[in-house]
Protein backbone atom coordinates (compact mmCIF):
# COMPACT_ATOMS: atom_id res chain seq x y z
CA UNK A 1 0.00 0.00 0.00
CA UNK A 2 2.80 2.40 0.84
CA UNK A 3 4.66 1.85 -2.42
CA UNK A 4 1.50 2.12 -4.54
CA UNK A 5 0.56 5.31 -2.72
CA UNK A 6 3.99 6.82 -3.26
CA UNK A 7 4.14 5.77 -6.91
CA UNK A 8 0.63 7.09 -7.58
CA UNK A 9 1.34 10.33 -5.77
CA UNK A 10 4.51 10.96 -7.78
CA UNK A 11 2.70 10.26 -11.05
CA UNK A 12 -0.21 12.46 -10.00
CA UNK A 13 2.18 15.30 -9.15
CA UNK A 14 3.90 14.91 -12.51
CA UNK A 15 0.63 15.09 -14.45
CA UNK A 16 -1.36 17.59 -12.35
CA UNK A 17 1.34 19.51 -10.48
CA UNK A 18 2.78 19.43 -6.98
CA UNK A 19 -0.01 21.59 -5.56
CA UNK A 20 -2.63 18.87 -6.17
CA UNK A 21 -0.97 16.11 -4.13
CA UNK A 22 -3.51 16.44 -1.33
CA UNK A 23 -6.32 15.61 -3.78
CA UNK A 24 -4.60 12.33 -4.63
CA UNK A 25 -4.13 11.46 -0.96
CA UNK A 26 -7.81 12.05 -0.21
CA UNK A 27 -8.88 9.96 -3.21
CA UNK A 28 -6.45 7.20 -2.18
CA UNK A 29 -7.91 7.09 1.33
CA UNK A 30 -11.46 6.97 -0.05
CA UNK A 31 -10.55 4.06 -2.32
CA UNK A 32 -8.89 2.22 0.56
CA UNK A 33 -12.07 2.57 2.61
CA UNK A 34 -14.28 1.50 -0.32
CA UNK A 35 -12.02 -1.49 -0.96
CA UNK A 36 -12.41 -2.63 2.62
CA UNK A 37 -16.22 -2.69 2.56
CA UNK A 38 -17.07 -4.02 -0.91
CA UNK A 39 -16.80 -7.56 -2.26
CA UNK A 40 -13.26 -8.82 -2.95
CA UNK A 41 -14.11 -9.87 -6.51
CA UNK A 42 -15.23 -6.35 -7.34
CA UNK A 43 -12.04 -4.90 -5.84
CA UNK A 44 -9.88 -7.25 -7.93
CA UNK A 45 -11.83 -6.41 -11.11
CA UNK A 46 -11.47 -2.66 -10.52
CA UNK A 47 -7.77 -3.13 -9.84
CA UNK A 48 -7.36 -5.07 -13.08
CA UNK A 49 -9.18 -2.37 -15.04
CA UNK A 50 -6.92 0.33 -13.58
CA UNK A 51 -3.81 -1.68 -14.49
CA UNK A 52 -5.23 -2.18 -18.00
CA UNK A 53 -5.42 1.59 -18.44
CA UNK A 54 -1.71 1.77 -17.56
CA UNK A 55 -0.93 -0.95 -20.10
CA UNK A 56 -2.86 0.85 -22.83
CA UNK A 57 -1.02 4.09 -22.13
CA UNK A 58 2.34 2.29 -22.23
CA UNK A 59 1.51 0.47 -25.46
CA UNK A 60 0.47 3.73 -27.13
CA UNK A 61 3.68 5.34 -25.96
CA UNK A 62 5.77 2.45 -27.34
CA UNK A 63 3.99 2.66 -30.69
CA UNK A 64 4.65 6.40 -30.97
CA UNK A 65 8.42 5.81 -30.95
C-alpha positions, 0 to 999 in steps of 0.5 A, spaced: 500 500 500 505 504 501 509 503 495 503 504 490 501 510 494 507 513 493 508 511 486 501 514 484 502 520 488 509 521 484 505 520 477 499 524 480 504 530 481 507 529 474 501 530 471 497 535 475 502 539 479 505 538 486 499 543 488 494 537 487 498 532 491 492 532 497 487 531 492 490 524 490 491 522 498 484 524 499 482 519 493 487 514 495 484 514 502 477 513 499 478 508 495 482 504 501 475 505 505 471 503 499 475 497 498 475 494 505 467 494 505 465 491 498 466 484 495 473 482 494 471 480 486 469 487 485 475 490 488 480 485 484 476 487 477 477 494 478 484 493 480 485 489 473 481 495 469 486 500 472 492 496 471 489 495 464 489 503 463 496 503 464 498 498 459 494 501 454 497 508 455 504 504 455 503 500 449 500 507 445 507 510 448 511 504 445 507 505 438 509 512 438 516 511 438 
